[in-house]
Amino acid sequence: MFKKLPIMLFTLTMILVLAACGSGNSGSTTTGSTTTGTDASGEAAATSTDSGSILAVGSTALQPLVDQVAQKFMADSKYANISVQVQGGGSGTGLTQVSEGQATIGNSDVFAAEKLDADKAAELVDHQVAVVAMAAVANKDANVKGLTKQQLVDIFTGKVTNWKDVGGADQKIVIINRPSSSGTRATFEKYALGQKTEDPAGSIQQDSSGTVKKLIAETPGAIGYLALSYLDDSVAELSYDGVEPTVENVEAGKYPVWAYEHMYTKGEPDASTKAFLDYMLSDDVQKSDVTQLGYIPISGMQVQRDAEGKVTQK
C-alpha cells in the first residue's frame, strides 16, 4: 500500500491542476477593481467592483441630483459593494472637507479657487457634472413677476424695503439669505447682483435650499433665491431684466445666473469614486435624472464660462 502512495499523490495533483486550468477559461477574469465576464454578444461586461465607501458633502443646490443618482448607483448590481452617503452643508463646507480629507467628494456650485487658498485648490480635481441655474423667488403675496438687476441690488443691500417700491404689494420685504459659505449665494451675488452683500437688518439666514423655499412660501413678503431644481408652485419665480429663468434661455446664454455643478476630489479619484463619477456623467443619468430634476446637461450648453466668469460661445 505504501508503494502506491506516490502514484496516488501524483494522480491527485494532476486532477487539481487540470481543474484549475478549466476554471481559468470559464469566461470570467478579475483585473484591478473590476471583475468582468462576457455577455451574450461576447463583449466584456462589468459584473462587480471593489467595495468602497463614498461621502459626498457640500452644495445643497446639487444635493437632490447626487442623492437621486446615488440611490440608482447603489441599486445597480455592478456597484452593490459601494456605499454612497450624501450630505449638504454648502459649497464652502464641501470644498473644505474634501481638501482636509474628511469627505471623498466636495460638491460645489463654484470653482474651488473661489473658496479655498490657491495651494489647496490646486490639490483638487474638478469633475463638472451639470449646470445649475438660479432664480430670485418671492412669496406669492408680493405680487411681483420680475425684477431688474438694480432692483435686486437695492433689495439685497437694504435700500428698498417695501414691495410697493418695485411695483408690488404694500408689504415689507423679508430677505431669506444663504450663509457666506454657500455656493448658491456666491453664484447669485456674482451673476445676478454683480457684487457681494452684507445681510441687511431683519434678514434671515438659512443653510439649506429646502428650508429657504419653505420659509419663502410661508413668510409674507419674503424673497430669496433657489436653484431651478427646487422651484415649484409654492413660490413665485421672478424674471431677471425681463428674461425668464428657463433651461432654454440658460443654454442660449440669454439668462446669466447659472454655474457649473462641480464634484471635486482630492487628487485623482480611487476606483470606487471614479465609478460613481463616471456613472454621474453617463448618458442615462444626463438624459434622465439631470433634466428631470431641473438641471442642465453640460452638453446642452451653447456657451461656456471660465473661472473668472467670462462667457464665450462654444
C-alpha positions in Angstrom: 0.0 0.0 0.0 2.8 2.4 0.9 4.4 1.8 -2.5 1.2 3.0 -4.2 1.1 6.3 -2.2 3.4 8.4 -4.5 1.3 7.3 -7.5 -1.9 8.3 -5.8 -0.5 11.7 -4.8 0.7 12.3 -8.4 -2.7 11.5 -9.8 -4.4 13.8 -7.3 -2.1 16.6 -8.1 -2.8 16.3 -11.9 -6.5 16.3 -11.2 -6.2 19.6 -9.3 -4.0 21.2 -12.0 -6.5 20.3 -14.7 -9.4 21.6 -12.7 -7.6 24.9 -12.2 -6.9 25.3 -15.9 -10.5 24.6 -16.7 -11.8 27.2 -14.3 -9.4 29.8 -15.8 -11.2 29.5 -19.1 -14.8 29.9 -17.8 -15.3 33.4 -19.3 -14.5 35.5 -16.2 -11.4 37.4 -15.3 -10.6 39.6 -12.4 -8.3 42.6 -13.1 -7.8 45.5 -10.7 -11.0 46.9 -9.4 -13.5 45.3 -11.8 -14.5 41.7 -12.4 -15.5 41.1 -16.0 -17.3 38.3 -17.8 -18.8 38.0 -21.3 -22.3 38.9 -22.2 -24.5 37.3 -24.9 -22.7 39.3 -27.6 -19.3 38.2 -26.4 -18.2 41.6 -25.2 -16.8 42.3 -21.8 -19.4 43.4 -19.3 -18.7 44.6 -15.7 -20.3 42.4 -13.0 -18.8 43.8 -9.8 -16.5 46.4 -8.4 -14.3 46.8 -5.3 -16.1 47.6 -2.2 -15.9 51.2 -1.1 -17.5 53.9 0.9 -18.0 57.4 -0.6 -19.0 60.5 1.3 -20.1 63.4 -0.8 -20.6 66.7 1.1 -21.4 70.3 0.1 -23.8 72.1 -2.2 -27.5 71.8 -1.3 -28.3 73.0 -4.9 -26.6 69.9 -6.2 -27.7 67.6 -3.4 -31.0 66.5 -4.9 -29.3 65.2 -8.1 -26.4 63.5 -6.2 -29.0 61.9 -3.8 -31.1 60.5 -6.6 -28.2 59.2 -8.6 -26.5 57.7 -5.6 -29.7 55.6 -4.9 -29.7 54.3 -8.5 -26.0 53.7 -8.4 -26.2 51.5 -5.3 -29.2 49.7 -6.6 -27.2 48.6 -9.7 -25.8 45.1 -9.2 -22.4 46.2 -10.7 -21.9 48.6 -7.7 -23.5 46.6 -5.0 -20.4 46.7 -2.8 -20.1 50.5 -2.9 -22.0 52.7 -0.5 -22.6 56.4 -1.2 -23.6 58.9 1.6 -24.7 62.4 0.6 -24.8 65.4 2.9 -25.4 69.1 2.4 -23.8 72.0 4.3 -22.9 74.3 1.4 -20.2 74.5 -1.2 -17.6 76.0 1.2 -18.1 73.2 3.6 -17.8 70.6 0.9 -14.6 72.1 -0.5 -13.1 72.4 2.9 -13.9 68.8 3.9 -12.6 67.2 0.7 -9.5 69.4 1.0 -8.9 68.2 4.5 -9.6 64.6 3.7 -12.9 64.4 5.7 -15.0 63.8 2.6 -14.4 61.8 -0.6 -16.2 64.3 -2.8 -16.8 68.0 -2.3 -19.9 69.2 -4.1 -19.8 72.8 -5.1 -21.6 75.4 -7.2 -18.4 77.4 -7.6 -14.8 76.8 -8.7 -12.6 75.7 -5.8 -10.3 78.7 -6.2 -13.3 81.0 -5.2 -13.4 79.4 -1.8 -10.0 77.9 -1.0 -6.5 79.2 -0.9 -4.7 78.7 -4.2 -2.4 75.9 -2.9 -5.4 73.9 -1.5 -7.5 74.5 -4.6 -4.6 73.2 -6.8 -4.7 69.8 -5.0 -8.3 69.2 -6.0 -9.5 67.7 -9.3 -12.6 69.2 -10.8 -15.4 66.9 -12.2 -18.2 69.0 -13.7 -21.4 67.0 -13.8 -24.1 69.5 -14.8 -25.1 73.2 -15.0 -27.4 74.8 -12.4 -29.4 78.0 -12.9 -30.7 80.1 -10.1 -33.7 82.4 -9.9 -34.9 85.0 -7.5 -38.1 83.8 -5.9 -40.7 85.6 -3.7 -43.7 84.8 -1.6 -46.7 84.8 -3.9 -48.4 87.6 -2.0 -45.6 90.0 -3.0 -47.4 90.3 -6.4 -44.3 90.7 -8.4 -43.4 88.8 -11.6 -39.9 90.1 -12.3 -37.2 92.5 -11.2 -34.3 94.3 -12.8 -30.7 93.8 -11.7 -30.7 97.2 -10.0 -33.9 96.4 -8.1 -32.4 93.2 -6.9 -29.3 95.0 -5.7 -31.4 97.6 -3.9 -33.4 94.9 -2.2 -30.5 92.7 -1.1 -28.5 95.8 0.1 -31.4 97.1 2.2 -32.1 100.2 0.1 -35.6 99.0 -0.9 -37.6 97.5 2.0 -41.2 97.5 0.6 -42.6 95.7 -2.4 -44.6 98.7 -3.5 -41.3 100.4 -4.4 -40.7 97.8 -7.1 -44.3 97.6 -8.4 -45.6 95.0 -5.9 -47.9 95.0 -2.9 -47.6 97.4 0.0 -45.8 94.9 2.1 -42.5 94.8 4.0 -39.7 92.8 2.2 -38.2 90.0 4.2 -34.8 88.6 2.8 -34.2 84.9 3.2 -30.4 84.6 2.5 -27.9 81.8 2.5 -24.7 81.9 4.6 -21.4 83.2 3.2 -20.1 79.6 2.7 -23.0 78.9 0.3 -22.1 78.4 -3.4 -25.7 79.3 -4.3 -25.2 82.6 -2.6 -21.9 83.2 -4.3 -23.4 82.4 -7.7 -26.4 84.6 -7.1 -24.3 87.5 -5.9 -21.7 87.2 -8.7 -24.1 86.8 -11.7 -27.3 88.4 -10.5 -26.1 91.2 -8.3 -22.6 91.7 -9.6 -21.3 92.3 -6.0 -21.0 90.7 -2.6 -23.5 91.9 0.0 -23.9 92.2 3.7 -27.1 90.9 5.3 -29.5 93.8 5.9 -31.1 94.2 9.3 -34.1 91.8 9.7 -32.9 89.3 7.1 -33.0 85.6 7.8 -30.1 83.2 7.1 -30.6 79.5 6.3 -28.2 76.7 5.5 -30.4 74.7 3.2 -32.1 75.5 -0.1 -35.1 73.3 1.0 -35.6 75.4 4.2 -35.2 78.6 2.1 -38.0 77.5 -0.2 -40.2 76.6 2.8 -39.7 79.9 4.5 -40.3 82.0 1.4 -43.5 80.1 0.8 -44.7 80.6 4.4 -43.4 84.2 5.1 -45.4 87.1 3.8 -43.1 89.5 1.8 -40.2 87.0 1.6 -37.6 87.0 -1.1 -34.7 84.7 -1.7 -33.1 82.7 -4.5 -33.1 79.0 -5.4 -31.7 76.6 -8.0 -34.3 75.8 -10.7 -34.3 72.2 -9.3 -36.1 73.5 -6.2 -38.8 75.5 -7.9 -42.4 74.6 -7.6 -45.8 76.2 -7.3 -45.3 77.1 -3.6 -43.2 80.2 -4.6 -43.2 82.8 -7.4 -40.1 82.7 -9.6 -39.0 86.1 -10.9 -37.7 87.1 -14.3 -34.3 88.9 -14.4 -34.2 92.0 -16.5 -37.2 90.7 -18.4 -35.6 87.3 -19.1 -37.4 84.2 -17.7 -35.2 81.7 -15.8 -35.7 78.7 -18.2 -33.4 76.0 -19.4 -33.7 77.2 -23.0 -32.6 80.8 -22.0 -29.7 79.4 -19.9 -28.5 77.2 -22.7 -28.6 80.0 -25.2 -26.7 82.4 -23.0 -29.7 84.8 -22.5 -30.1 84.2 -18.8 -26.9 84.9 -16.9 -27.5 83.4 -13.4 -26.0 80.0 -13.7 -23.0 78.0 -12.7 -21.3 74.6 -13.2 -22.0 71.9 -10.7 -18.6 70.5 -9.6 -17.8 67.3 -7.7 -14.2 67.8 -6.5 -11.9 65.0 -5.4 -8.5 65.5 -3.7 -6.2 64.2 -6.4 -7.4 61.6 -8.9 -10.4 59.5 -7.5 -9.9 55.9 -6.4 -11.7 53.1 -8.4 -15.0 53.2 -6.5 -15.2 57.0 -6.6 -14.3 57.1 -10.3 -17.1 54.5 -10.9 -19.6 56.8 -9.3 -18.4 59.9 -11.1 -18.5 58.1 -14.4 -22.0 57.0 -13.6 -23.0 60.6 -12.9 -21.8 61.5 -16.5 -23.4 58.5 -18.2 -25.9 59.1 -20.9 -28.6 57.5 -18.8 -28.1 59.9 -15.9 -27.5 63.0 -18.0 -30.6 62.5 -20.2 -32.9 61.4 -17.4 -32.0 62.4 -13.8 -30.2 65.7 -14.7 -33.1 67.0 -16.9 -35.8 65.6 -14.7 -34.6 67.4 -11.6 -34.3 70.8 -13.4 -30.5 70.8 -14.0 -28.9 71.2 -17.5 -26.6 68.7 -19.1 -23.3 70.4 -19.9 -23.6 69.0 -23.5 -26.7 71.2 -24.0 -24.9 74.5 -23.3 -24.3 76.8 -26.3 -22.0 78.9 -24.1 -19.2 78.2 -21.7 -17.8 80.1 -18.7 -14.4 80.2 -17.1 -13.4 80.5 -13.5 -13.3 84.3 -13.9 -16.9 84.4 -15.1 -16.1 85.2 -18.8 -18.7 83.7 -21.1 -17.9 82.7 -24.6 -19.8 80.8 -27.4 -18.9 77.1 -27.7 
